[in-house]
Amino acid sequence: MATVEQALARLQRSAFRAKFHLSEQDRQYIADKGMETIQRHAADFVRTRLARQAAADARASGVYRPARLRLLLPWMPA
């Protein structure tokens, strides 16, 4: 598995992702709240909303793949 640094370097070379930029308002929000708070909110969002939807989708398809969320957000606690 790639390290976080390797994954970020690969993402930096992506033409698709290079199109997205934070607005000044977004940068100010991050500066005010702090990156730790932003990451905690993101983990909570994934845990409460996306994971619930993934579980519902898995029940509908008969296949459950919890590892997919860990691949997308490796910093998220198990």
Rosetta blueprint (number, residue, H / E / L):
1 M L
2 A L
3 T L
4 V H
5 E H
6 Q H
7 A H
8 L H
9 A H
10 R H
11 L H
12 Q H
13 R L
14 S L
15 A L
16 F L
17 R H
18 A H
19 K H
20 F L
21 H L
22 L L
23 S L
24 E H
25 Q H
26 D H
27 R H
28 Q H
29 Y H
30 I H
31 A H
32 D H
33 K H
34 G L
35 M H
36 E H
37 T H
38 I H
39 Q H
40 R H
41 H H
42 A H
43 A H
44 D H
45 F H
46 V H
47 R H
48 T H
49 R H
50 L H
51 A H
52 R H
53 Q H
54 A H
55 A H
56 A H
57 D H
58 A H
59 R H
60 A H
61 S H
62 G L
63 V L
64 Y L
65 R L
66 P L
67 A H
68 R H
69 L H
70 R H
71 L H
72 L H
73 L L
74 P L
75 W L
76 M L
77 P L
78 A L
